Amino acid sequence: MKSGFLKKQYTVTQKLTISGVVMAMYLVVMYLTQNFAFGQYQIRIATSIYALTAIFSFLILPMGLSNMLSNILMGNLGLPDMIGGFFVGILTSYAVYMIKKNNLNDWFISIPIILFPGLIVPIWLSFLLKIPYYLLAISVTVGQIIPGIVGVILVKQLRNKI
């Protein structure tokens, strides 16, 4: 990690611009991958974008908003999914930020991206879909492995370019 990597200062305009672009990117990726992002294994490639909070800590709230918007526009599971997605997005992004703040290995970034959606989202999905929690937890967690790996690769590739 570069010295001062997390300490770069951005203007409010830069933060808003980056946040808007990243949120739009999240929604576009969700739209393009919705055929398998909302399926049994929920391979949500867009959740790999949570990893960007390792570079831009101010993206924590926008990641929660992005998840909520994608659930509003494409999820069709109502208020519990919208609100739950918002909080899981924030929690996951915050955990990614804390991993980098504590100078842990980049591969640790994949853990919250895999486990937080994988173990928390099935709490309300099991109720909404009337499927046992453990079945959903297994399938969602398995589906998050690819986004977890992609998130780490994304950070490794972008870190030295920004």
ChimeraX attribute file (.defattr): number of C-alpha atoms within 10 A of each C-alpha:
attribute: neighborCount
match mode: 1-to-1
recipient: residues
	/A:1	13
	/A:2	7
	/A:3	6
	/A:4	8
	/A:5	15
	/A:6	16
	/A:7	11
	/A:8	8
	/A:9	9
	/A:10	12
	/A:11	8
	/A:12	9
	/A:13	9
	/A:14	11
	/A:15	16
	/A:16	15
	/A:17	12
	/A:18	17
	/A:19	20
	/A:20	15
	/A:21	12
	/A:22	19
	/A:23	23
	/A:24	13
	/A:25	15
	/A:26	23
	/A:27	21
	/A:28	14
	/A:29	18
	/A:30	24
	/A:31	15
	/A:32	12
	/A:33	16
	/A:34	20
	/A:35	12
	/A:36	15
	/A:37	23
	/A:38	17
	/A:39	13
	/A:40	12
	/A:41	18
	/A:42	21
	/A:43	23
	/A:44	25
	/A:45	24
	/A:46	25
	/A:47	27
	/A:48	25
	/A:49	25
	/A:50	35
	/A:51	35
	/A:52	24
	/A:53	26
	/A:54	27
	/A:55	20
	/A:56	18
	/A:57	20
	/A:58	19
	/A:59	27
	/A:60	24
	/A:61	18
	/A:62	23
	/A:63	31
	/A:64	25
	/A:65	20
	/A:66	27
	/A:67	29
	/A:68	23
	/A:69	19
	/A:70	23
	/A:71	24
	/A:72	17
	/A:73	13
	/A:74	15
	/A:75	16
	/A:76	12
	/A:77	14
	/A:78	11
	/A:79	12
	/A:80	15
	/A:81	20
	/A:82	21
	/A:83	18
	/A:84	21
	/A:85	25
	/A:86	22
	/A:87	20
	/A:88	22
	/A:89	26
	/A:90	22
	/A:91	20
	/A:92	27
	/A:93	31
	/A:94	23
	/A:95	23
	/A:96	27
	/A:97	25
	/A:98	16
	/A:99	20
	/A:100	21
	/A:101	15
	/A:102	8
	/A:103	10
	/A:104	12
	/A:105	11
	/A:106	18
	/A:107	15
	/A:108	16
	/A:109	30
	/A:110	24
	/A:111	18
	/A:112	23
	/A:113	31
	/A:114	23
	/A:115	19
	/A:116	19
	/A:117	25
	/A:118	24
	/A:119	18
	/A:120	18
	/A:121	22
	/A:122	23
	/A:123	17
	/A:124	15
	/A:125	19
	/A:126	16
	/A:127	12
	/A:128	13
	/A:129	12
	/A:130	9
	/A:131	12
	/A:132	13
	/A:133	19
	/A:134	13
	/A:135	13
	/A:136	22
	/A:137	22
	/A:138	14
	/A:139	19
	/A:140	28
	/A:141	24
	/A:142	16
	/A:143	23
	/A:144	28
	/A:145	21
	/A:146	18
	/A:147	22
	/A:148	27
	/A:149	20
	/A:150	19
	/A:151	27
	/A:152	24
	/A:153	17
	/A:154	16
	/A:155	21
	/A:156	15
	/A:157	11
	/A:158	11
	/A:159	14
	/A:160	10
	/A:161	6
	/A:162	7
